[in-house]
Amino acid sequence: MKVTVIGVGNMGAAFVKQLSLAGHEVRVVARDQAKAQALADAHAGAQAVPALGAAQGADAVIVATPFEGAVSALQSLGALQGQVVIDITNPLTADFMGLTLGHTTSAAEEIAGAVPGARVVKAFNTLFAQVIAAGADFGQGQVAPTFVAGDDAAAKQTATALAQSLGFRAIDAGGLKNARYLEPLAGLNIYLGYGAGLGTSIAPTWIQRA
Ligand SMILES: NC(=O)c1ccc[n+]([C@@H]2O[C@H](COP(=O)([O-])OP(=O)(O)OC[C@H]3O[C@@H](n4cnc5c(N)ncnc54)[C@H](OP(=O)(O)O)[C@@H]3O)[C@@H](O)[C@H]2O)c1
């Protein structure tokens, strides 16, 4: 797939690494072009590109900025009509221990509302960057899942295929509105990882009796 990653921090770097390893064609966008270049240089198959036009021909755009910067970062790419956008953000408070919105909306819905025409899918937000960087295999048959929520079935399928290509299990989490559940779930994960001291080699999952 052709995948554009906006943001070159913890999550952006983890995605660029794993997408490149999986053989995807990766375009890297940052507000500081030098940072995009440095990250792209470290991964075969990744290319740093300017923001404007970076989504053209892309199968998916992964927005890996803080929620507060996501809409302007997406808008900097130019027209996004029909574009699959994978929103991995969590609308965190400054101390990372709470959410700035929820119950009646979600970061994903706010982004979808602000970037009309984009086909927004919520995914990967419950996975620590360290988990994405290290890979989905937790050993002893355990594979980290990502929950995939969105209102466009084909866009969800793209996000699902992308997740599976990186080795993650994908759990269909329904419509984009269910990001209202997924973002607090990420909040719990952050509490368990950092607040309760379990560390970042953890991930929320779902089990089902066969
Ligand atoms: N870290 C995790 O484990 C984790 C897990 C799940 C979800 N998430 C979510 O993933 C997103 C990224 O997290 P992160 O840990 O990768 O953050 P990070 O390390 O702070 O990186 C953020 C990236 O976004 C860029 N950025 C910041 N504000 C921007 C703006 N207004 N416009 C354009 N780009 C902007 C930064 O650019 P500069 O380098 O120029 O500042 C940097 O490249 C967040 O929404 C977070 O909630 C993170």
The ligand as an ORCA input file, in Angstrom:
! r2SCAN-3c Opt
* xyz 0 1
  N       2.827      7.637     22.219
  C       1.954      6.647     22.304
  O       2.253      5.587     22.878
  C       0.589      6.803     21.713
  C      -0.275      5.697     21.713
  C      -1.519      5.796     21.100
  C      -1.896      6.995     20.517
  N      -1.045      8.065     20.554
  C      -1.470      9.306     19.919
  O      -0.644      9.479     18.778
  C      -0.437     10.866     18.548
  C       1.063     11.121     18.472
  O       1.642     10.763     19.708
  P       3.220     10.733     19.882
  O       3.491     10.064     21.163
  O       3.843     10.240     18.644
  O       3.530     12.286     20.036
  P       4.942     13.005     19.888
  O       6.039     12.050     20.092
  O       4.842     14.226     20.711
  O       4.971     13.426     18.333
  C       4.019     14.314     17.816
  C       4.355     14.662     16.386
  O       3.338     15.549     15.908
  C       3.945     16.743     15.434
  N       3.083     17.879     15.747
  C       2.810     18.415     16.954
  N       1.919     19.410     16.842
  C       1.663     19.525     15.512
  C       0.859     20.391     14.757
  N       0.131     21.352     15.339
  N       0.834     20.223     13.405
  C       1.600     19.266     12.817
  N       2.366     18.408     13.490
  C       2.401     18.541     14.822
  C       5.269     16.854     16.162
  O       6.128     17.667     15.413
  P       7.426     18.368     16.045
  O       8.442     17.260     16.142
  O       7.754     19.410     15.046
  O       7.018     18.905     17.369
  C       5.696     15.387     16.207
  O       6.247     14.995     14.966
  C      -1.118     11.608     19.690
  O      -2.379     12.046     19.261
  C      -1.265     10.561     20.770
  O      -2.383     10.781     21.602
  C       0.179      8.002     21.133
*
